[in-house]
Amino acid sequence: MRLLLVRHGQSEWNASRRLQGQADIALSEEGRRQADALRSTIEAIAPDRAISSDLARVRETAERIGAEQATFTSDLREIDVGDWTGKPIQAIVAADAEAYAGWRAGTHAPPGGEIWSDFVARVGGAIERERSSRPCDTLLAVCHGGVIRALIQHLLGLPPARIIPVAPASLTVLQLDTAGGQSGRLELFNYRPGNVEFDAPD
């Protein structure tokens, strides 16, 4: 099975470099343009079906890339960042750079936040249920940057410390073996039509 992973377009909080976690923040105008630019790529691939996080920024991204009929689920929500929700990344780093680096590496959870291993189990379980209950050749999952990094760990065994941030409205593609487990291949990462971004916001 081929798994297409699309991060939502830039949100209002992405634009101001604030962590949002599960806060329900809308797309910015730039995020809408980014999602629209990806639509023709997704239509050309023509996935068999789609699933999506149920948060507003992802729902709108799904609609704009042509996945209006996606199944929406809270299991694909971003990691809960607890007390860091809404805080500027610069302020978090200034207060405790080591804690922020640990969070990015999956080894630290903010106060009240979700543990990385629990997050990986949550989003990995959502994909595994789709694979087992409704087999298909190409599945599109519209979600969040953290979800994509967690799925790369779950499906390929690559930890988050070795993955750069996922760009808004970008496409990542995994080719998964039917046997399951960490035996897939990374086919494409962070693809955006006409644009490359190496310093994407968390």
N, C-alpha and C positions, 0 to 999 in steps of 0.2 A: 504494500500500500504506500502511496505517496501522500505525505502530510504537508499541507501548505499552512504556514504560520504567518499571520499578518498582525503586526502591531497597529493599534489605533493611531490615527493621525495626531499631530501635536494638539495638546489640550491647552486651555488657558493657563493652567498651573505649570505645564511643561515649559511654556513660553517664558515664565518668570522664574524657572528653576526651583520650583517648590515640590516637595514630595507629596504625592497624593494617595498612594496606596489604594484603599477602597472608597475614598471620597468620590462622590459622583459628579465629576467635573466635565463640562462640555468641551467640545472641540473649539479651537480657535479658528479664525478665518483661514490662517495658513494651514491648519490641520485639515480643513475641508478641501483645500486645493490639493494637498498631498494625497488624500484619499481618492479624489477624483482622478488624479494622474495615474493611480495604480489600477484603475478599473479595467482598462483594455488588456492589461497583462493577465489579470484573473479571468476575464472572459475568454481569452485565448486558450488558457489552460483548461477551462470548463470543468471545475470540480463536480463530483457526483452529488455532494451535499455539503452543508456547512453547519458548524456550531459556533457559538459566540458567547463571550462574557455578556452579562446582562446590564453592565453599566453604560450610561448614556454615551460616553465618548466612543465606546466600542460599537454600540448599536448603530450610531450614525455612520461610523466607518464601514460597517458591514453593508448598510444600505447603499452607501456611495460607491462601493466596489462591486455592487451587483448581487450581494448575498442577502437580499431582503427576506428570504424564506428560511434563514438560519434558525436553528434551535438555540434559544438563549438559556444560559445556565449560570448560576452563581458559583459553580465549581471552577469556572475559568476566570474568576475575578483576580485582580492583582493581589500580591502579598499585603497583608494588613501591617502597616508600619506604626501602629499604636500612637504613642505620644509624639512621634515625629510627623504625623499627618498635618499637612499644610505648612510645615516649616521650610524656609529657604535652605537649600543644600549648603550654601556657603556658611550659614549660621550653624548648622549641624557640624560641619567640618571644623569650624572655628572653636566650637565648644569641646569636641572630642573627635579628632581626626582618626584616631585608632578605632573607635567604635564604628564610625561610618565606613572605613575600609573593611572592617570585619563584616558589617552588614552586606556590603557589595560582594564579599567573598562567601557569604552564606554561613558565617561562623558566629554572628552576633545578631540578636534581635533587640530592637528598641523596646523600652518599657511599654508593656501592654501590646507588643507586636507579635506577629506570627513567627514561629520557629521555622527556619528554612526547610528542615526535613519534613515537617508537617505540610508545608506548602507544596513541596515536590510530590508528596503522596497524594495530596488533594487534586492537583492538576493532572498528574500522571494517571490517577484513577479515572478521571473524566475521559481521557483519551483511550485508555484500555477498555473501558466500558463500550465506547463507540466502536472500537476495533472488533470486539467479541460479539456484540449484540447486533450490529448492523454493518457487516463487512462491505467495503467498497474499494474501488481502485484509487480514487483521489478524494481526500477529505480536506476541507478548508476549515481552519480554526482561526477566528478573528479574536484577538485577545490583547494582552499587555506585554511589555518588555520583560518583566520578571517572569511571567508565565512561559515565555519562549525560552528563556535561559534555564528555567526549571525543567522544561520538557527536554531540552538538549541534554541535561544531566541524566534525567530519567531514562531516556531512550538511547543515548549515545555514550553515557558515562563521562561526559566532559563537565567538570565542576565550574561553578559560576566565576571563580577567581581567574579562569582562563578564557573568559568570554567577555568581549567588550559590550557596552550598552547597545541595545537593539534600537535602531533608528525608527522614528515615527513613520507610520504608513510604509513600512518596508516588508519585503517578502523573504521568508526563510523557508527552505524546502528540505524535508527529510525523506529518505527512501527507507521504509521499514520492511523487514522480513516478516513473513507470515507467522513464523514460529514465536515471535514476541521476544522480550528481553532486550538487552543492550547490544543488538546486532545490526542496527541500521547504519545508514550512511548520510553524511551531510552533503546535500547536492548544491545548495545555494544559501547564502547568508547575507542579510541586510541589503537586499536588492531594492533600489528605488529608481524608477525610470528617470534618466537624465540627471541623476544626482547621487553623490556618494557622501555619506556622513560618518565621520569617525568619532565625534564627540557628542553623541546623542544624550539627551537628558534622561535621568532615571525616572 
